[in-house]
Amino acid sequence: MSETERTRGVAQQYFETMRDRDWDAFGQVLAKDVVYELPQTRELISGREKYLAFNREYPGDWQLTLTRLLVDGQSAAGSMNFTVGDQELVGVVFLEVRDGLVARVTDFWPEPYEPPAGREHLVERGLAKVDRLSGC
């Protein structure tokens, strides 16, 4: 099995166990010294136990659906639809795998916005086919 195939398996397990809220299995895919980073809010969580607690304690009845998974070597990138109540978000996640475990997670949560004026003649507006954002 190639390094990319191993990383794909780890990444799939990461998203599946998170989706299922199987926190014991989720913890088994994380390195003890995993680092979780949210660049938009400048938050950083270091260590498996704190990252597990962050996910266990996340508020609301949320659902996630993985929409893309791209893998190369020890790196993976995924996008997901994340729903909390009536709010729909798209998350973009970058994973770094080391020794068969997720060692680093970087999450981005883009916000919908109105496009700048002047390009109406070039674009169509509508709902995305795969990733969805509410409030657009």
For each residue, the residues with C-beta under 8 A, 3 or more apart:
1: 5 6
2: 5 6
3: 6 7 73 74
4: 7 8 71 72 73
5: 1 2 8 9
6: 1 2 3 9 10 97 100
7: 3 4 10 11 71 72 73 74 75 76 95 97
8: 4 5 11 12 69 71 76
9: 5 6 12 13
10: 6 7 13 14 29 76 95 97 100 101 102
11: 7 8 14 15 69 71 76 78 95 97 102
12: 8 9 15 16 69
13: 9 10 16 17 25 29
14: 10 11 17 18 26 29 95 102
15: 11 12 18 19 64 66 69 78 80
16: 12 13 19 20
17: 13 14 20 22 23 25 26 29
18: 14 15 21 26 55 64
19: 15 16 63 64 65 66
20: 16 17 25
21: 18
22: 17 25 26
23: 17 26 27 52 55 56
24: 27 28
25: 13 17 20 22 28 29
26: 14 17 18 22 23 29 30 52 55
27: 23 24 30 48 52
28: 24 25
29: 10 13 14 17 25 26 101 102
30: 26 27 34 48 51 52 101 102
31: 34 48 98 99 101 102 103
32: 47 48
33: 46 47 48 103
34: 30 31 46 47 48 51 101 102 103 104 105
35: 44 45 46 103 104 105
36: 44 45 46 51 54 104 105 107
37: 43 44 45 104 105 106 107
38: 41 42 43 44 106 107 109
39: 42 106 108
40: 108 109
41: 38
42: 38 39
43: 37 38
44: 35 36 37 38
45: 35 36 37 50 51 54
46: 33 34 35 36 50
47: 32 33 34 50 51
48: 27 30 31 32 33 34 51 52
49: 52 53
50: 45 46 47 53 54
51: 30 34 36 45 47 48 54 55 105
52: 23 26 27 30 48 49 55 56
53: 49 50 56 57
54: 36 45 50 51 57 58
55: 18 23 26 51 52 58
56: 23 52 53
57: 53 54
58: 54 55 62
59: 84
60: 84 85
61: 84 85
62: 58 82 83 84
63: 19 82 83
64: 15 18 19 80 81 82 83 91
65: 19 80 81
66: 15 19 69 78 79 80
67: 78 79 80 81 130 131
68: 77 78 79 130
69: 8 11 12 15 66 76 77 78
70: 76 77 78
71: 4 7 8 11 75 76 77
72: 4 7 75 76
73: 3 4 7
74: 3 7 96 97 98
75: 7 71 72 94 95 96 97
76: 7 8 10 11 69 70 71 72 94 95 97
77: 68 69 70 71 92 93 94 95
78: 11 15 66 67 68 69 70 92 93 95
79: 66 67 68 90 91 92 93 130 131
80: 15 64 65 66 67 90 91 93
81: 64 65 67 88 89 90 131 132
82: 62 63 64 88 89 90 91
83: 62 63 64 87 88 89
84: 59 60 61 62 87 89
85: 60 61
86: 134
87: 83 84 134 135
88: 81 82 83 132 133 134
89: 81 82 83 84 109 133 134
90: 79 80 81 82 109 110 131 132 133
91: 64 79 80 82 107 108 109
92: 77 78 79 107 108 109 110
93: 77 78 79 80 105 106 107 108
94: 75 76 77 104 105 106
95: 7 10 11 14 75 76 77 78 102 104 105
96: 74 75 102 103 104 105
97: 6 7 10 11 74 75 76 100 101 102 103
98: 31 74 101 103
99: 31 103
100: 6 10 97
101: 10 29 30 31 34 97 98
102: 10 11 14 29 30 31 34 95 96 97 105
103: 31 33 34 35 96 97 98 99
104: 34 35 36 37 94 95 96
105: 34 35 36 37 51 93 94 95 96 102
106: 37 38 39 93 94
107: 36 37 38 91 92 93
108: 39 40 91 92 93
109: 38 40 89 90 91 92
110: 90 92 133
111: 133
112: 133 134 135 136
113:
114:
115: 119 123 125
116: 119
117: 120
118:
119: 115 116 122 123
120: 117 123
121:
122: 119
123: 115 119 120
124:
125: 115
126:
127: 132 136
128: 131 132 133
129:
130: 67 68 79
131: 67 79 81 90 128
132: 81 88 90 127 128
133: 88 89 90 110 111 112 128 136
134: 86 87 88 89 112
135: 87 112
136: 112 127 133
